[in-house]
Amino acid sequence: MNQAHPPRIILASTSEYRLDLLSRLQLRFEQIDPIYTESGRSGETPNEKAIRHSLGKAISVSTGLDAAYPYIVIGSDQVAHLGNDVLPKPVTLERATAQLSICSGQWVSFTTAICLVDEADRVFEAIERFQIKYRKLSLAAIARYLEVDKPFDCAGSIKVEASGISLIEDTRGRDINTVYGLPLMLLQESLKSFSNYSV
């Protein structure tokens, strides 16, 4: 792609977390809210779910754009899971308490997919995974943590970038941003591979 006339970069998300992450790459980009409803599918693996949702978000935004002008839409979705058991956003205190009790002493995976869609309807898909091992957590420690961070909109009931770091015993993976919802190293590589767009 001609870097003299770079494409519009559009993030298919209004998430403040992903806005902050993508801003770190010092890209000129826009945010558009995807008109897409996430749903579960029986027998679907975490990888399949992350790819399906990230692609759905990207396509929902790209269909409303003028194909006469170059663009790249970035769709992303994260799935937290213990084995193949998905850990959704808890929403409530009770569910967050239950999730952290289950995760206590366990390795939990955060699988994040990136899907890129351009004006020619080309699609690029990639996945990054990061794992964290939760410390052994007492109910009292869980209650104290939830009172501080209130991670009810976070998969795995943890805000690693905040006080959630205190719940972690060990990690595996190359990019901690995967846990935050947008693996920046993978995104840079994907943009380069997909359209020769250099960050």
N, C-alpha and C positions, 0 to 999 in steps of 0.2 A: 504494500500500500504506500502511496506517495506521502512521505512525511511532511512535504511542503503544504499539503492540504489534508491534515489529519482528520479522522472521522470524529463525529460527536461520540463521546463516551457517556453512556447512560446507565446509571445504577438502578436496577429494577427493585427498588426498596426505599422505604422512607424511614428505615431503622436508624436511630441516632447512633447505635453501636457501629453499624456498617459505614455510616457517613464519616464518623471519626476515623475509622480504619482506612478507608479509601483515601481520605484527605492526606494521610501520611505519605502517600506515593507522589504527592504534589502534581496530580493530574487535574486538568480542567474537565469537570464532569457535571452532569445533571442528575437529579433524582426524580424518578417518576414512580408513583404508587402502582404496583401491578394489580390488575383486577383478576385475582386468582384466589381460589379457595383451596386450602390444603385439606387433604383427606387421606385416610389410611386405606391400605389394600391388604387383604388377607394373604399371608405367605410372602409378603414383600420383604426383601432384605434391607438393612439400613442403607447400603450403597444405592440400591434401586430407588428407595424412597427419596434420598437426598438428590439424586439426579433428576427424578421425575418432577419434584417440586421446583428445583432451580430452573429447569427447562421451561416448566409451565409459567413461572414468573417472567422469564426473559421473553417468551413468545407473546405473552399477554401485553407486554409493553411494545414490542416490535411491530405488532399488527396495527398499531395506531400511528406509526411513523411514516414519513414520506420517503419512499425508497429511492427517490431521485438524488438524495443527499446521503453520503456515506455515514454510517453509524455503527457502533458496536454496543449492544445491550449486554450488561452483566447481570446474570441471575445467580443467586446463591442461596443455598439452604443447608442447614446444619441438623444433624440427627445425633443425639446423645443416646448411647446404648450400652447395656451390660450384656455382653454376648450379642444375641440377636433380639434381646428384649429392649424395645425403645423406651426411653425416659422422656416423656413430653414435658413441656413447660407446666409446672405444677399448678399455677394460678392461685391456689389456696395454701394457707399455712399447714393444714392437715396433710395435704398431698406432698408438700415440700418436706415435712417431717418424715413421712413414710419413705420418700425417695432417698433421703440422706441416710436413713436407717438401713435401707437395702444396699446402698453404696458403701457403707462403712467397711473399711478394710479391703475394698475391691478395686480392681482396675476397671475404669470406665472409659469407653472410646467416644471421641467426638469426631464424627465423620462429616466433613463439609464439602459439598459439591459446588463447582463453578460451571456455568454454562454461558457461552458467548454466542450471540446471534447477530448477524450483520444484515445490511440492506439487501443482499443477494440471497437471503434465507439460508446461508451457511450456518452450521452449528458446530460448536466445539465443546466437548465435555471433559472434565477432569475432576479428580477427587483427592483430597488430602485428609489424613487421619492423625489425630494427636490423642494420646492416652494419659490419663491422670490416675494415680492411685490415692484414694481417700484414706486418711488416717482412720484408725478405730475411733468411732465417735459415740460418746454417751448421749443419751437423750438430753441431758443438761447442756452439753456442748452444742448440740444441734439447735436447741431452743435459743441459746445465747447468740449463735451465728445468725439465725433467721431474724432475730430482733434487730440486728445491726444492718445486714445487707438487704433483707427482704427480696430475695432473688426469685420472686414468683413468676417473672416473665423470662426466666432463664432455664434452658434445658439442663437437666442434671441438678437443678436447684443450687447452683453455685455461680458466684461472680468471681472468677479467678483473678480478674483485674482489680478487685477490691479486697475485702476482708476474707473472701473465699480462699485466698492463698494459704490461710492458716489451717485449712482442712486437708491440705495436700501433703502426702508423704513422699511421692516420687512422680516422675513424668517420663514419657517416651514420645519422641517426635521431633521434627526439625523446626516447626513454626508454631509458637504459642498462639498466634493470631487465629489459628484454626479453631481454637476453643472460643474465641471471641466472636466468631461467625464469618470471617472473611480471611482465608489464608493468603497473605500478601505475596509471599514468595511464589506460590503456585500461580497466582493471578498474573504476576509479571511475566512468568514463563509462558503462560497461556496466551497472553496478548501478543507476545513475540512470535510464538508458534502459529497462531491463528491468522494474524494479519501483518506480521513484521512490525507491529507497533511497539516501539521501545519506550520503556518507562525510565 
